[in-house]
Amino acid sequence: MNFYENFISNLRLKKITVGVIGMGYVGLPLAILAAKKNFRVLGYERDPYRLKMLKKKKSYFTNIPSSSLSVFSKKTKFFKRFSNISDCDILIICLPTPLKKNRPDLSHIINSMKSISPQLKKGQLLILESTSYPGTTREEICEKLNSKFRLGKELFVSFSSERINPGINDKKIDEIPKVVSGYSRRCLNLSVKFYSYLFKHIVKAKSLEYAEFSKLLENIYRSVNIGFINEMKFIADKFKLDIFEILSISNTKPYGFSRFDPGPGVGGHCIPIDPQYLYWKSVEKGFNPEFIKLSAKINLDVTKFIYNKILSHTKKIKKNKSNIKILILGIAYKKNLDDVRASAAVRLINYLLSKKFNFVNYYDPFISSCELTHNRNKTSVKLSSQVLKKTDIVILTTDHDKFNYNFIKKYSRFIIDCRGKYNLDKKIVRG
């Protein structure tokens, strides 16, 4: 049997079942898109809450409306365990790749491969969408399947980087150019043909490693530039100048300038973590990437910068720090999301508590409670004029659209603005 031609034929007829492993920030939008294009979808998710919500066609992410799950039909099914793997023509792995002791933790991918490998059959297309260092797909998937299948003839393997920008809806997911690579030319061709049904623009990468590297480069580019602009914020502060006013001037240049805004630090899964994959692998190969290391340090230094602003105001109002009431506005790592992964705001709260600031609260309309270090928890307060009036320092860390900024300014005593939402005056400083 010619598995390659058979796959193409079935794909053309939409006689294809797409299995999505991991129904998180990457997997869920992909499953929705595949179902929208009339593919049969099987989703695999270990989290019981997510699984329950999926079966009810309800979203568990703020930026994905439940109405978008209405595309899931009777032929869409969800599983906790790796059942029916052999029913899938395409398997897309969308699992997290966190850091563990500053090293990439591929345990989610490795463990899933151990579970699904015995169930794989000839003629399937296996795609990795999880971000990792160059060589991951080849080392953790291809090399471990080589003894069982003739890759590129009996089983097809691809890597395709996700480019979702959570919370930003300026582009629909299918309008974002899709980078696709393959173990062989046939693997690449099959992946391109499949993704062409889902995405309007396909970008072919020369190899698995080119595609893996490009994903890291995109996120490191952001990390380095955010680190640079945060350092410019530190310097502007020494000159008693407003970095956001400076940026608005510089941004008028029609060429050679791309604006990045400073903030309370970086958060999310991508920007703080992805650069460390390449850093670790580069060091392993004998090269020390200074830009990656420096930008990570600067972005962490923002916490101390804000802390010094707090100390300065504490001295000014002549209050002991143990009695200072602080309110953090927004703990999501990015506006309009309910995601606190590697959140700079949460990092700030933990830091303040470690420095004996005993009265630190937060308000976030998307996040009702948050787990801190040392098994401590915080619950979002209700924002009111009374709460603001009783607070010594309000720190704007996440600029949610739901915030009433005029209301906040009216009733706040003192604001440390990390997002440039306010013009500077006597009670507002940059953080």
N, C-alpha and C positions, 0 to 999 in steps of 0.2 A: 504493500500500500504506500502511495506517495502522500505522506502526512501533510506536507507543505501545501500541495494543490488541493487536498481535501479540506484543509483549514480555510483557504481562500474561498473555496466554493461555499462552505457553510457560513462564512462571514458575509459574503455577498447576499445570501438568503436570510440573514439575521437568525440563523439556526445556531446561535452561540450563547452559552451560559457564562456570565462573568462572575467570578468569585472575588469578593473584596475582603481581605484579611485585615481587620482593624477598622472599626467604624468611628474613628476620631475626626480631628480637624481636616485630615486629608482624605480619609476613606469615605466618610459620609457624603461630601460633595461629589466625589467621583461616582459613588453608587447611584446617587440621584441623577447625575448626568447620563450614566449608562442606561438607567431605567427610562429616562426621558427619550432616549434614542431607540427605545423598544427592544433593548436587550433583556433577557432574563437575568436577574441578579440574585446571587446568594451572598449574604453578608455574615461575617464571622466576628463576634465580639464577646470578650470574656466578662466585661462589666455587666452585672445583672440589671442595674438600673437602666443603662443604655439599651440593653436588650429588651427590657420591658417597654420602654418608650418607643423603640423602633417598631415593635409589634402593634403598637397603638397608633403608629404613624404620627408621632409627636417628636418634635425636635428637642434636644437637650443642650443646644448651643444658641446663645443670644442672637448671633448674626445669621443664623439659618432658620427662617420661619417654618413653622410646622406645615404650612400650606405647600411648601416645596416637596414634602414627603408624600403628597397625594399621588405622585407619579408611580409609587410602588404599587404594583398590581398583585393579583392572587399568585402569580408565578414568582413573586419576590419573597424569599424566605430568609430567616435569620437564625443563626445557630451559635450556641455557646462553645461547643466543642467542634473539632474539625471533622464534621460529618459531610458526606456527599462530595468530598473533594474530587472524586473521580467523575462526578457529573459536570464539573467545570471545564470549559474549553480554555478559558483564560483565568489565571489566578494572579491577583495584584496584591502585593504585600505592602501595607501602609501602617507599619508598626513603629513605635517610638524608638529612638536611638539616643538615650540620655548619656550623660557623663557619669563615670564612677571613678572617684579618686583621680580626676583630671584625665581619664582615659575613656575612649569610646566604649560604651556598654552595648554590645550587640546581642545580648542574651535573648531579647524578644525575637529577633530574626532567627538566631541559631536554634532556639527551642521550637519555634514554629516549623522550621525546616525539618527538624527531627520528627515532628508529628505528621507532617504532610507527605514527606518523602516516600514512605511505604505505600501511600495511596495514589501517587502520581501515575499517570498513564501516558503512553505514546500519543503524540499529536497535540499535547497541551502547550500553551504559551504561558510562561511564568515571568512576571514583571515585578521588579523591586522599585518602589517609589520612596522608601525610607532614605533619609539623608545620611550619608556616612563618608568616610575617606575614600579616595580613589583606590580601587582594587577590591572593595568589599563584595561586589556582585560576583566577580570572578573567583575570589577566595572562598566566600561563604556559601555560594550557591553552585556555580559552575563546576568547580573542582570536586565538590561533594556529590554531584550528580553524574559526573563523567563515567564512573564505573558502571552505572546502571543504564544510562541512555547514551546514544550517539547524539550529542548536542548539535543542534542546527539541522538535523535530519529527522530525529525521532521526538525530541523535546526541544522547545525553543525558549531562550532566555533573553531578557531585556532589562535595561534600567531606564527609567524615565523620571526626571526630577519634577517634583511638584513646585508650583510657583504661586500658590494661593497667598493672598495678602489679607489676612483676617481683619474684619471690621471696615475694610475699604471697599466700597461697592462701585468704584468708578469704572471697573471692567468686570463683565461677567466671566465666570470661570472658563467658558468655552472660547472666549476672545483672547485669552492669554496664550501666547505662543508656547507650544508643547515641545520640550526637548526630549528626543527619543534616541536610544542607542540599542545595539544588539550584540550578542556574543558572536554572531556571524552575519553575513549579508542577508541570508534568509530570515534570521531572527529579527533583524532590523526591518526588513520589508513587511513581515507580518505585523510587527508592532506599529509601524507607520500606517498600514492599512486599517488596523483596528482604531487607533487614536484619531484617524482622519474622520471617522464617524462621530467622534465626540468633540474635537477641537477644530477651529477654523484654520489655524496655522500650525504646521509641523516643522520643527527644526531638527534635522538629522545630525547626530554627532558621530564622529569617525570611529569611536570605540566606547565601550562601557566606561573606561576611565576618563575620557574627555567629558562625558556627560556628568559623571560624579564630581569631577573637579569644577566644572562650570557652576554647579549649584553652590558649592562652597565659596567660590570666588564672588558670586552675587551677594551672598550674605556677609562675607568678609569686607567687601566694598562698603556696605552700609555700616558695619561695625567700626571700620577705620575712620570713615567720614564723620560718624556720630562722635567718636572719640576726639577727632580733630576739632569739631565745632564746640564740644564741651570744654576742651582746653582753651579755645578762644573765649569762651564764656568766663573762665577763670581769669584770664588776662584782662578782658574788658572790665571786669569787676574791680581790678586793681586800679584802673584808670577812672573808675566811677562812671563808666559808660554802659548803656543798655545794649546787650548783644543782639536783641531782636530788632532794635532800631538800625543797628549796623547791617544786619542781614537784609532788611527791607531795602537799604540803599544798594548793597552789593548785588542783590537779585535783579536789579534793573539792567545789568550787563547782559547783552543779547547772545554772548558766546563765552565758552570757557569757564562757566560757573554753574554748578548744580546745587541748589539750596538744600541743606540739611539743618534741622532745628535742634538745639540742645534740649536736654530734659533732665529728669532725675536719675538717669542711668539707663541701661538697656535691659529689656526683659523678653519673655517669650521663650519658645524652644529654639528658634533659629539664631538670632543675633548673639546671645551670650554663649551658645553651645557649639554651633557649627564651626566657628573659627578654630575651636580647640581640636576638632578632628584633624584638620590639616596641620595645625601646629604640632600635634603629637606625632603624626606620620612623618612630617618633615624632619623633626628632631631624630626620629628613628633612622632616617636616611642620611643623617649627618649635617643637616642645615637648620640653623636657629632663626626662625622668622621674627625679626624685631618689630615690624609694624603690627603684627597680630598680637604680640605680647603687650606692646605699649598701649594700643587702643583698649584692650581689655582692662589694663590697669587704670587708665584715665576714666573709663566709664564706671569703674568701681569707686574711684576717688570722688565722684559727684556726691556720694553719701556723706563724706566728710565735709565737703563744701557746704552742703545744706546744714549739717550739724553745726558748723562754725557760725552760720547765719543765725541759728537758733540760740547759740551761746551768747552771741553779740546782743541780741534783743533781750535775752534773759538778764544780762548785766544792766542793760539800759533801763529796764523797768524794775530793777533791784528786787528780783524774786529768786528764791532758791529753786534750782532746777527740779528738785523732787516735788515741788508744788506747782510747777508750770503745767498748764492744761494745753495740750496739743491736739489738733484735729487734722487728720490726713484726709484730703479729698481725692478719692479714687485710688483703689489698690490694684485694679486690673493693670496688666503690663502695657495695655494699649486701649485707646478710647473706644467706647461702645462695645466692649467685649466683657465676658464674665470669666476670663482666663487670668489666673495669677501665677502661672508658671514663670519662675525666675524673676518675679516682679520686683522692680526697683523700689516701689513703695513699701512692699512687705519687708524688703531688705532694710529699708530705713526704719520701719517700726521696730524690727528686731534690734537694730543698732541703738536706737534711742532707749529702749528698755534695758539693754545691757549697760548703758551709761547712767542708769538710775533716774531716767525720766519716767516717773510712775504713772502719769496720767496721759497716756497716749491712746486716742480713739480714732476711728475712721468712719467715713461715710462713703458708701458706694452703692448706687441704685441697682447694680447688677450682681453684687456679691453680698449675701446676707451674713455669712460667717467666714472666717479665715483661720487656718491652722498656722501657728507661729512656731518658732524653735522652742525646745525644751517642753514639748507637749502642751503649750499654751494656746488658747484660742481667743479670738476677738470676734465680736458681733458688731455689725454695722449699726451705728446710732441713727436715730431719726433726725434729719436736718431741720432745724427750726431757728427762728430769730433768737430764742432764749439760749439754745445751745451755742450759737455763734457768739453771742454777747458774753457768755461765761468762759469762752475759750481765749487763752492768751495769744496763741499762734495758730493760724490756719495755714496749712501747706497744700497747695494745689499740685498734685503729682500726676493725675490723669485727667485730661480735659474732655470728659464725657459731654456729649451734646445735650444730655438731659439736665445738666447743671444750670441753675438760674444764676448766672454770673453777677448780674446787677444786685440780686438779693444777697448773695454771698458777700459782696463788697460792702453793701450798705450796713450790714450788721456785724461784720468782723472788726476786731480791734487791730489786727496786724496780719498781713498775708505774705507768705513766701511763695511767689509764683514761679513754678518750674517750667511752665508751658507758654509763657508770653501772651496770656489772655488779657492782661491788664496793662495800662500805661503806668509807669512808675509815679508814685507820689509819696507822701510822708508815711503812709501805712502799708506800702507795697514795695517789696524788694524782689530781686531775682534769686532763684534757687537753682 
